[in-house]
């Protein structure tokens, strides 16, 4: 399961990289999939997986989720918008005591 999570995270990071706001060769620019990845619903779902200490493989979920968010921030010129969205979701997400 951990290998599958890592593989999916790698594929999503590759999609993020080719969907960046850039004029570099090999970059296709923003598209429906990349916009969905930065939507509030998707970011919230990623955060829920990352912050659930009782989920199976929660450490891998946290690690892969953090790497996805870092890649979104690195490759997306909407940094301020994404950062605001992320901070709002973190503020509204509550952690269950372990």
N, C-alpha and C positions, 0 to 999 in steps of 0.2 A: 504494500500500500504506500509506503514512504517513497519508493522509487517512482510509482505512478504520480504521486503529488509533485515530485521534483520534475518529472518529465513534462507534466502539464504546465508547471510554472515556467519551465524553459521555453515551451512553445508560446505561451502568452507573452513572455518577455521578447521573443523574436517578433511577434506580431506588433508589439508596442514599438519596437525599434524601427520596423519598416513603415509604421504609421505615424512617425514623428512629424512635427511641424518643421520641415527642413527642405532645402532644395538640393541636398546631397544625392549623389547617385544611389540608386537602389531603394530610395525612400518613396513610398507612394502617397504619403500625406494622410491626414485624418480621414477616417471612413466610419461607417456605421458601427463596426466592431470596436474600433478604438474609442469612439464616443460612448458606447455602452460600457466599456471597461472603466471609464471614469465617472459613470453615472452614480448618483447617490445610492441607489439600491444595490449596485454591484459592490461599491466600496464598503457599504454597511455589511453586506454578506461576507466579504473577505475579512473585515474586522471581527465579526461574530465568530468565524472559524478561528481566527488568530487568538482571540481572547478567551476562548472556552477551555479552561484548564481540565475539564472532565472528558473532553472529546478524545477518542483514540488518536494517537499520533499528534497530540496537540503541539509538541515541540516542532515537528516538521511543518505543521500548519502555520505556526508563528514565523518560522524561518522563511518559508516560501512566500507567505503574505508580505513580510517586510521587504523581501527582494522584489516583489511585484510593485509595491508602492514606491520603492526607490527608483525602479526603472520608469514608472509612470512620471515621476517628478523629473528625472534626468532627461527624458525624451519629449516632454510635453511643455510647450511654451505657455500653457495655461497654469503655470506653477502657482501663482497666487490663488486662483480659483480652486485648484485641487487642494492646496494647503488649508484654505478656509473650510472646504468641505470635509477634509480629514479631521481637522480640529473640532468642528461641530459634531461630527459623529463620535469622536472619542469622548467628548464631553457628555454626550447623551447615552453612551454605552456604559452599563454598569457591570462590574465584575462580581461574580458570586464568590463568597469567601470559601477558601479551600479547606 
